[in-house]
Amino acid sequence: MFIKPFKVKSNVQLKGSDIKKLKTRLSQQFKIEESEASQVFPNKASYSAVKIITHAEQQVTVYTADKRPMLFELQDKLYPTLYTLWILPRLVPYFTTHPQVVPRLYNGADLMMPGVVKEGSDLKSFGRFQKNDIVAINLTSNSSAIAVGTLARSSEDLYMAGGQGICVKSLHVFGDKLWGMEATVTQQVPLNGPVLKAPSLNNQQDFPSLGSDPSPQVDNVVQQIENINIESSTENISTQEQGDNESEEIQVNPDKVLKNMFLSALKLNRKDISNTMPILVGTFYPLYVQKQVQPNPDKPITVKDTSYKKLSTFMKKMSDEGFIVVREENKGVEKIISINYDHPELISHIPQKPNNSTDDANKNSETSSHLLLTKMTELYVVNDSTKKLFNSLGVADGKALDKLEIKNYVKDYVSRNKLINATTKEVILNDVLVEICVGKRENDEPISMKLENVIAIVQSQMNETFEMRSQAGGLAKGGKRAIIQITTATRMGNKKVTLVSNLESFGINIESFSKACKVGVQASTAMTKVPGTNINQFQIQGNHVRFIYNLLTDTYKVPKNDITGLEYAKKENSKKKK
């Protein structure tokens, strides 16, 4: 229903009496206490009723709390949004599906019967629900709701359907336009415990029942890839707390933290440091090392907190380990004259990019509020099966990683523990990797495996979830890269206007972009259509090509190669020579 953009017809702020009536309706319809309804609509918040018209010409009323959509009303019936279900997860019953189904739901598909993880094999396998009952959809790997819809048929009819047809008619799904109604208040799917152990979709056997005991562990590596090792939600929460404690113990060593900051500074600022070599130690430390990310930003670690106590002692240690060469110019004045970027530990170190200043952080947050989150990204959560590997790298249990991050962490782990066979170039599995990849060592003989297979198995053992991210660049139809085109035109009365095309392809919020232009150049703006097409075009009065170009490159970080039309910029008047 909300996959495609909708039109806002009106936006009216609600009074206290209106909120009270809405809470009463919510309590009566879903049979909950008023105290639970108050969690959705707290007292100190601003509420609005936004009337919209969907792409299918349906009139819907959306109720927002501090700009975040909490309920939507369709044909005098209230439906919870995902934000509400993340606050009150037991508001409606759930149907469980596989993570592989999420992209199809995101593209507007309904939940079909073959994708449902059944609760059993008898008449009660689909509960006791009626047609059009409101239900939510969650994943085998995450109990949080990822979609809201209505039942296509009653429970008995679903059972009699023989595993064919529509089960849930999807109305609202994670990542749609309702979820992203206000870009500044969007929220990702909370990471909760898995629902149950899920088999591969290619498995011809019937799905296991909800809450059933996990299937026996298999020894074959291929079967290990096809199965996801998941425990119950309660156990996952306790192991997550234990993993967090273990991770904190790993990171509390001030000496190790300082060294990691030092290596991150070398790796992230290589170009800047090289341009200023030789550099004073007293300049290098505050300018580059102190700005690195720390485990606890509220209690930053300094040299005095370490066993070194003095900066000169720490730098001498780094010099002795072969990272840098320090030369004493005068008494008490030391300079770094060279850096060994080929040091194995420096090569394998994975830095975390810091926010260099408060201004940069504010600028980044401001930029992100302008961008639309348009790209669904599959993430994998560190769980009990993989926490030993990731905890040793400083990654806490419950952390969500994308495929590239998993690949880099596994490569780093293999490099740090020197597990690569120099002859075969395969990974020699240590006890941690054997437990993940094979399960149990049958004898004392070493087990080897290709690195890409190790990465694939580690990834398969993690719980899947999804996150909406802003696109890094736009794509036009056919997969070709989109280009933002800036040009000028003349309108009635010989008035110049500046026209900009393809802003949506880069996930740019047109409303925020228009506001920035109005404030920046004090000119009116509008949206028009490219003649002969349905393509939207942004228009602003006057020749402001250079301003828009700078706005796109500086604020929205659009690559200069993805923008054309700078040649239409107004040329600055040069002073006439007398």
matplotlib code that plots the C-alpha trace (Angstrom):
import matplotlib.pyplot as plt

x = [0.0, 2.8, 5.5, 5.0, 4.9, 1.7, 0.2, -0.3, -3.8, -3.7, -1.8, -3.7, -2.4, -4.5, -5.9, -5.6, -9.2, -8.5, -5.6, -7.7, -10.3, -7.6, -6.1, -9.6, -10.1, -6.7, -7.4, -10.9, -9.9, -6.8, -8.0, -5.1, -4.8, -4.7, -1.3, 0.0, -1.8, 0.1, 3.4, 2.4, 1.1, 3.0, 1.8, 4.7, 4.6, 3.2, 0.5, -0.9, -3.5, -2.1, -4.6, -2.9, -3.9, -2.0, -0.8, -3.9, -6.1, -7.0, -7.6, -5.7, -5.3, -1.9, -1.6, 1.9, 3.7, 6.6, 6.4, 6.8, 3.8, 2.3, -1.2, -3.0, -6.7, -8.3, -12.1, -12.6, -10.2, -6.9, -3.8, -0.5, 2.7, 6.0, 7.0, 4.0, 4.7, 8.3, 6.9, 4.1, 5.2, 2.2, -0.4, -1.2, -0.4, 2.6, 3.3, 6.9, 8.8, 12.4, 14.8, 15.1, 11.4, 12.0, 13.1, 10.0, 7.8, 9.7, 8.9, 5.2, 4.5, 2.1, 3.2, 2.5, 1.8, 5.0, 7.0, 5.2, 7.0, 4.0, 3.3, 2.5, 0.8, -2.7, -5.8, -4.5, -1.3, -2.5, -4.2, -7.8, -8.1, -10.7, -10.3, -9.1, -7.7, -4.7, -1.4, 2.3, 5.1, 8.5, 11.5, 12.9, 16.1, 14.5, 11.2, 10.7, 7.9, 9.0, 5.5, 1.8, -1.1, -4.4, -5.2, -6.3, -8.4, -9.5, -7.2, -9.3, -9.2, -5.5, -5.1, -7.3, -5.4, -2.7, 0.2, -0.9, -2.1, -1.9, -1.6, -1.1, -2.0, 0.8, -0.2, 2.9, 6.4, 9.8, 11.4, 8.3, 7.2, 5.1, 8.1, 10.2, 7.5, 9.8, 13.5, 14.7, 12.9, 13.2, 14.3, 15.9, 14.4, 15.3, 17.5, 15.6, 16.1, 15.4, 12.0, 13.2, 15.7, 15.0, 15.9, 17.2, 14.4, 15.8, 15.0, 12.2, 11.2, 8.4, 9.2, 9.7, 7.0, 7.2, 9.2, 10.3, 13.6, 16.5, 17.5, 20.6, 23.9, 25.3, 28.9, 28.9, 30.2, 27.7, 24.9, 26.4, 26.1, 22.4, 21.4, 21.5, 22.5, 19.9, 18.9, 15.8, 15.2, 15.8, 19.2, 20.2, 19.5, 21.6, 24.5, 24.3, 24.7, 27.6, 29.1, 28.9, 30.7, 33.4, 33.8, 34.1, 36.9, 38.7, 38.5, 39.3, 43.1, 44.3, 47.5, 45.7, 43.2, 46.0, 47.8, 44.7, 44.1, 47.7, 47.4, 44.0, 45.6, 48.4, 46.0, 43.2, 45.5, 48.3, 48.0, 47.9, 50.7, 52.9, 52.5, 53.7, 56.6, 58.7, 56.1, 56.5, 55.4, 53.6, 51.7, 51.0, 49.4, 46.6, 46.0, 45.6, 45.7, 43.4, 40.6, 40.2, 37.2, 37.4, 35.4, 33.8, 33.7, 32.4, 35.6, 38.4, 41.7, 44.8, 48.5, 48.4, 45.9, 48.2, 51.4, 53.5, 52.4, 54.4, 54.0, 57.7, 57.7, 54.8, 56.3, 59.6, 57.7, 56.0, 59.4, 60.9, 58.1, 59.0, 56.0, 57.8, 61.2, 61.6, 64.5, 65.3, 66.0, 66.8, 66.4, 62.8, 61.9, 61.1, 59.9, 58.5, 60.7, 59.3, 56.4, 56.5, 53.2, 54.3, 54.2, 52.0, 50.1, 49.4, 48.2, 45.8, 44.5, 40.8, 40.3, 37.0, 36.5, 36.0, 34.1, 36.9, 35.0, 31.6, 31.0, 31.7, 29.3, 26.6, 27.2, 27.0, 23.8, 22.3, 23.3, 21.8, 18.5, 18.3, 18.9, 16.2, 16.9, 16.2, 18.5, 17.6, 20.8, 21.0, 22.9, 24.1, 24.0, 26.9, 25.3, 26.4, 27.8, 30.2, 30.8, 34.2, 35.6, 34.2, 34.7, 38.4, 38.3, 36.5, 33.0, 30.3, 27.6, 24.4, 26.3, 24.9, 27.5, 27.1, 28.8, 31.9, 32.5, 32.2, 34.7, 37.2, 36.9, 37.4, 40.4, 41.8, 41.2, 43.0, 45.9, 46.3, 46.4, 48.7, 46.3, 47.2, 49.1, 52.0, 52.0, 48.3, 47.1, 44.2, 43.1, 44.2, 41.3, 42.0, 39.7, 37.4, 37.0, 36.6, 33.7, 32.0, 32.8, 32.8, 31.3, 33.6, 37.2, 37.2, 41.0, 44.2, 44.8, 44.7, 41.7, 42.1, 39.6, 39.5, 39.1, 36.0, 34.4, 35.3, 33.7, 30.5, 30.1, 30.7, 28.1, 25.6, 25.9, 24.8, 21.2, 19.9, 18.3, 17.8, 18.5, 17.5, 20.5, 20.9, 22.1, 25.8, 25.0, 21.9, 20.9, 18.8, 16.7, 18.6, 21.2, 23.0, 24.4, 22.2, 23.5, 22.1, 21.6, 21.6, 20.5, 18.9, 15.9, 14.0, 10.4, 7.8, 9.0, 12.6, 13.1, 15.8, 15.2, 17.5, 16.4, 17.7, 16.8, 17.4, 17.6, 15.4, 17.9, 20.4, 18.0, 17.7, 14.8, 13.2, 11.5, 14.7, 16.6, 14.0, 14.2, 18.0, 17.8, 15.2, 17.3, 20.5, 19.5, 16.2, 14.3, 11.1, 11.1, 8.8, 8.5, 7.8, 7.8, 10.3, 8.4, 7.1, 7.9, 6.8, 10.2, 10.2, 12.4, 13.3, 13.0, 14.3, 14.0, 17.2, 20.6, 21.8, 23.8, 26.9, 25.0, 23.2, 26.4, 28.2, 25.1, 25.1, 28.9, 29.5, 26.3, 24.9, 28.3, 27.3, 30.4, 31.4, 31.5, 27.8, 26.8, 26.6, 25.8, 28.3, 29.1, 25.7, 26.8, 26.6, 30.1, 31.4, 31.8, 35.4, 36.4, 37.0, 40.5, 40.7]
y = [0.0, 2.4, 1.0, 3.9, 7.6, 9.0, 12.5, 14.5, 16.1, 17.7, 17.8, 18.8, 19.0, 17.0, 18.3, 16.6, 15.4, 13.9, 12.0, 10.7, 9.4, 7.8, 6.0, 4.7, 3.4, 1.7, 0.1, -1.2, -2.5, -4.4, -5.1, -3.6, -1.5, 2.3, 2.3, 0.3, 2.7, 5.5, 3.9, 4.5, 8.0, 9.5, 12.7, 15.0, 14.7, 16.5, 14.6, 15.1, 13.5, 13.4, 12.6, 11.0, 9.6, 6.5, 5.6, 3.4, 6.4, 5.1, 7.7, 6.9, 8.9, 8.5, 9.4, 10.6, 11.2, 13.7, 13.2, 9.4, 7.4, 5.2, 4.2, 4.5, 4.3, 2.7, 2.4, 3.3, 0.6, 1.3, -0.5, -0.3, 0.7, -1.1, 1.6, 0.8, -3.0, -2.4, -0.8, -3.2, -6.4, -8.5, -6.2, -8.5, -12.2, -13.0, -15.1, -16.1, -16.3, -16.6, -13.7, -14.5, -13.4, -9.8, -8.3, -9.6, -8.0, -4.8, -4.8, -5.1, -8.8, -10.5, -13.3, -16.5, -19.9, -21.6, -18.8, -19.3, -21.3, -23.4, -23.9, -27.5, -29.9, -30.2, -28.1, -25.7, -25.0, -21.5, -20.6, -19.5, -16.4, -14.9, -13.5, -9.9, -10.1, -7.8, -9.7, -9.0, -10.7, -11.5, -13.6, -16.9, -15.0, -12.0, -11.8, -8.1, -7.2, -6.4, -6.1, -5.5, -6.9, -8.7, -12.4, -13.4, -16.3, -17.7, -20.2, -23.2, -22.0, -21.5, -25.1, -26.5, -24.5, -27.1, -24.7, -22.6, -19.1, -15.9, -16.0, -12.4, -9.4, -6.9, -3.3, -1.8, -3.2, -2.1, 0.4, 1.6, 5.2, 5.1, 3.9, 6.7, 9.3, 11.6, 10.9, 12.5, 10.0, 6.7, 3.7, 0.4, -3.0, -3.8, -6.9, -9.4, -13.1, -15.6, -17.3, -20.8, -22.8, -22.4, -24.9, -23.9, -22.9, -25.5, -28.3, -30.5, -31.5, -29.8, -26.8, -27.5, -26.5, -23.3, -23.8, -27.3, -28.7, -27.9, -30.7, -32.7, -31.3, -32.5, -33.2, -32.4, -28.9, -28.4, -29.1, -26.7, -24.0, -24.8, -24.8, -21.8, -22.5, -20.6, -21.0, -19.8, -16.1, -16.3, -18.0, -15.6, -12.6, -14.1, -15.0, -11.5, -10.0, -12.4, -11.5, -7.8, -8.3, -10.3, -7.6, -5.0, -7.0, -7.2, -3.4, -2.2, -2.7, 1.0, -0.1, -2.0, 0.8, 3.4, 1.1, 0.6, 4.3, 4.8, 2.2, 3.7, 7.2, 5.9, 4.1, 6.7, 9.7, 8.3, 11.0, 13.9, 12.6, 11.9, 15.4, 16.8, 14.5, 14.8, 15.6, 16.5, 13.9, 16.6, 17.5, 14.0, 12.8, 15.4, 16.0, 12.3, 9.8, 11.6, 11.9, 8.2, 6.2, 4.9, 2.1, 4.5, 8.1, 9.3, 8.2, 8.7, 7.0, 9.1, 8.2, 8.7, 5.9, 3.4, 1.7, 4.1, 7.2, 9.4, 10.0, 9.7, 6.2, 5.1, 6.4, 4.7, 1.4, 1.9, 2.6, -0.5, -2.6, -1.2, 0.9, 4.3, 5.9, 8.7, 11.1, 13.6, 17.0, 18.8, 17.8, 17.0, 17.6, 14.4, 14.0, 11.0, 10.8, 7.7, 5.2, 1.5, 0.9, -2.6, -3.7, -6.9, -5.7, -2.3, -4.0, -6.4, -3.6, -2.6, 1.0, 2.6, 5.9, 8.7, 11.9, 14.4, 17.2, 18.2, 20.4, 17.4, 15.3, 17.9, 18.3, 14.5, 14.2, 17.2, 15.6, 12.3, 14.0, 15.3, 11.8, 9.2, 5.7, 3.9, 0.8, -2.3, -3.9, -7.5, -7.7, -10.6, -10.5, -11.9, -14.7, -17.4, -19.5, -16.9, -14.7, -16.3, -15.2, -11.7, -11.0, -11.6, -8.7, -6.4, -6.9, -7.4, -10.1, -8.8, -6.5, -6.4, -6.6, -6.5, -9.0, -6.8, -6.3, -10.0, -10.7, -8.2, -9.4, -13.0, -12.1, -10.1, -13.0, -15.4, -12.9, -12.2, -15.9, -16.8, -19.5, -19.3, -22.3, -20.8, -23.7, -24.3, -20.8, -22.4, -21.6, -24.0, -24.1, -23.5, -24.6, -21.5, -22.0, -25.7, -25.2, -22.8, -24.6, -28.3, -28.6, -31.2, -32.3, -36.1, -36.5, -34.5, -34.0, -30.4, -29.3, -26.9, -24.9, -22.2, -18.7, -17.9, -21.1, -20.1, -16.7, -18.3, -20.7, -18.0, -15.8, -18.7, -19.3, -15.7, -14.5, -12.4, -9.0, -6.0, -2.3, 0.6, 2.8, 5.7, 5.0, 5.8, 7.3, 6.9, 4.3, 5.1, 2.5, -0.4, -0.2, 2.7, 5.3, 8.4, 11.9, 15.0, 17.5, 21.3, 23.7, 27.1, 28.2, 31.4, 31.8, 34.5, 38.0, 37.0, 35.6, 33.0, 29.8, 27.0, 23.4, 20.3, 16.7, 13.2, 14.4, 11.4, 8.9, 9.9, 9.6, 13.4, 14.7, 17.3, 19.1, 19.6, 20.4, 23.1, 24.6, 24.8, 26.6, 29.1, 30.0, 30.1, 32.3, 33.8, 32.6, 30.6, 27.0, 24.5, 21.0, 20.7, 17.9, 17.5, 18.3, 15.1, 12.9, 12.0, 12.9, 15.4, 18.5, 20.9, 24.6, 27.7, 31.3, 32.9, 31.5, 29.7, 26.9, 27.4, 27.5, 24.3, 22.6, 23.6, 22.4, 19.0, 18.4, 20.0, 19.1, 16.1, 14.7, 13.9, 13.1, 15.9, 13.4, 12.7, 16.3, 18.1, 21.7, 23.8, 25.6, 27.3, 29.1, 32.9, 34.3, 36.8, 40.3, 41.2, 44.7, 46.8, 48.0, 51.8]
z = [0.0, 0.8, -1.5, -3.9, -2.9, -1.6, -1.6, 1.6, 1.6, 5.0, 8.3, 11.4, 14.9, 17.4, 20.6, 24.0, 23.8, 20.3, 21.7, 24.6, 22.1, 20.0, 23.0, 23.9, 20.4, 20.4, 23.8, 22.8, 19.3, 20.4, 24.0, 25.8, 28.9, 28.6, 30.2, 27.2, 24.8, 26.6, 25.6, 22.0, 22.7, 25.7, 27.3, 26.3, 22.6, 19.5, 17.7, 14.2, 11.9, 8.4, 5.6, 2.6, -0.8, -1.8, -5.2, -5.6, -4.8, -1.3, 1.4, 4.6, 7.9, 9.5, 13.2, 14.1, 17.4, 17.1, 13.3, 13.6, 12.2, 14.9, 13.5, 10.2, 9.7, 6.7, 6.4, 10.1, 11.3, 13.1, 12.0, 13.9, 12.2, 12.7, 15.2, 17.4, 17.2, 18.2, 21.4, 21.9, 20.2, 21.5, 20.1, 17.2, 16.3, 14.1, 11.1, 10.6, 7.4, 6.2, 5.8, 2.0, 1.6, 2.9, -0.4, -2.1, 0.6, 0.2, -3.5, -2.8, -2.7, -0.3, 2.0, 0.2, 1.8, 0.8, 2.6, 5.9, 8.7, 10.0, 13.7, 13.2, 10.8, 12.2, 11.9, 14.5, 12.5, 11.7, 15.0, 15.3, 13.3, 11.0, 7.5, 7.5, 11.0, 11.5, 11.8, 11.7, 9.9, 11.6, 10.7, 11.9, 12.7, 14.4, 16.3, 15.6, 13.2, 9.6, 8.0, 8.9, 7.0, 7.1, 6.7, 3.2, 4.6, 7.9, 9.7, 8.6, 5.0, 5.2, 6.4, 3.7, 1.0, 0.9, 1.1, -1.9, -2.4, -0.3, 3.4, 4.5, 2.4, 3.1, 3.9, 5.5, 5.3, 6.6, 4.3, 2.6, 2.3, 5.5, 7.5, 5.9, 6.1, 8.1, 7.4, 10.6, 12.9, 11.1, 13.1, 12.1, 13.0, 16.6, 17.0, 19.1, 19.6, 16.8, 16.6, 15.8, 13.8, 10.1, 7.4, 3.9, 1.5, -0.9, 1.6, 0.5, 4.0, 5.8, 8.0, 11.8, 14.1, 16.2, 19.4, 18.3, 19.4, 17.1, 14.7, 15.5, 14.6, 11.3, 10.5, 6.8, 6.0, 3.2, 5.6, 8.1, 5.5, 4.9, 8.6, 10.9, 14.5, 16.5, 20.1, 22.0, 22.6, 26.3, 25.9, 23.2, 25.5, 28.3, 26.0, 24.5, 28.0, 28.6, 25.2, 26.0, 29.3, 27.6, 24.9, 27.6, 29.3, 26.0, 25.5, 29.0, 28.6, 28.2, 26.6, 23.9, 23.3, 22.9, 20.5, 18.4, 18.3, 17.2, 14.4, 13.3, 13.2, 10.9, 8.6, 8.3, 7.9, 5.8, 3.1, 5.5, 7.7, 4.7, 3.5, 6.8, 7.5, 9.5, 12.1, 15.8, 18.2, 20.2, 17.1, 15.9, 19.1, 19.6, 15.9, 14.9, 17.8, 20.3, 17.7, 17.2, 18.3, 21.9, 23.6, 26.1, 24.7, 28.1, 29.7, 27.1, 27.8, 27.8, 28.0, 31.8, 32.1, 30.5, 31.8, 29.7, 31.7, 29.3, 25.6, 24.9, 26.5, 24.3, 21.1, 22.0, 22.4, 19.0, 17.5, 19.1, 17.5, 14.1, 13.3, 13.2, 13.4, 15.9, 15.9, 18.7, 17.2, 20.4, 24.1, 24.6, 21.0, 19.0, 15.4, 13.5, 10.4, 8.8, 9.1, 8.2, 6.4, 5.5, 9.1, 9.2, 12.3, 10.7, 7.4, 9.3, 11.6, 10.8, 11.9, 12.8, 11.3, 13.9, 13.8, 13.6, 15.2, 16.6, 13.5, 11.2, 13.3, 13.1, 9.4, 8.9, 10.9, 9.0, 5.7, 6.7, 7.6, 4.0, 2.5, 1.9, 3.1, -0.1, -0.1, 1.8, 3.2, 4.5, 7.8, 10.0, 13.8, 15.9, 18.0, 20.4, 17.5, 16.3, 19.3, 20.2, 16.8, 16.8, 20.5, 20.0, 17.4, 19.8, 18.2, 20.8, 20.7, 19.1, 16.7, 13.1, 10.3, 6.5, 4.2, 3.6, 7.3, 7.9, 5.2, 6.6, 10.1, 9.2, 7.1, 10.0, 12.4, 10.1, 9.6, 13.3, 14.2, 11.2, 10.0, 6.3, 4.9, 2.9, 0.4, -0.3, 0.6, 2.6, 6.1, 8.8, 11.2, 14.9, 17.7, 17.3, 13.5, 13.8, 16.2, 13.8, 10.5, 11.3, 14.8, 16.3, 15.6, 14.9, 15.3, 15.8, 12.1, 10.9, 9.0, 6.0, 4.1, 1.5, 2.9, 0.9, 2.3, 5.9, 5.3, 3.8, 6.8, 9.4, 7.7, 7.5, 11.2, 12.0, 12.4, 9.5, 9.7, 7.4, 7.5, 5.3, 4.1, 1.8, -1.6, -2.4, -5.7, -8.0, -10.6, -13.6, -15.4, -16.9, -14.2, -15.7, -13.4, -13.0, -13.6, -12.0, -14.8, -14.1, -16.8, -17.3, -19.2, -20.0, -18.9, -19.6, -19.1, -20.0, -16.5, -16.0, -14.0, -13.0, -13.6, -11.9, -12.9, -11.2, -7.6, -6.5, -8.0, -5.4, -2.5, -1.9, 0.0, -2.3, 0.5, 2.4, -0.7, -1.7, 1.8, 1.6, -1.7, -0.4, 2.6, 0.6, -2.4, -1.2, -4.3, -4.9, -6.0, -7.6, -9.1, -12.8, -15.4, -18.2, -21.4, -23.0, -20.0, -16.5, -15.0, -12.2, -12.5, -9.7, -10.6, -8.9, -10.0, -11.3, -12.4, -9.3, -11.0, -9.0, -5.7, -6.5, -7.6, -4.4, -2.3, -4.0, -3.7, -0.2, 1.7, -0.1, -1.0, -4.6, -6.6, -9.0, -11.9, -11.4, -12.0, -15.3, -16.2, -14.3, -17.6, -17.3, -14.2, -14.2, -14.9, -12.4, -13.8, -14.1, -13.3, -16.4, -16.9, -16.9]

ax = plt.figure().add_subplot(projection="3d")
ax.plot(x, y, z, "-o")
ax.set_aspect("equal")
plt.show()
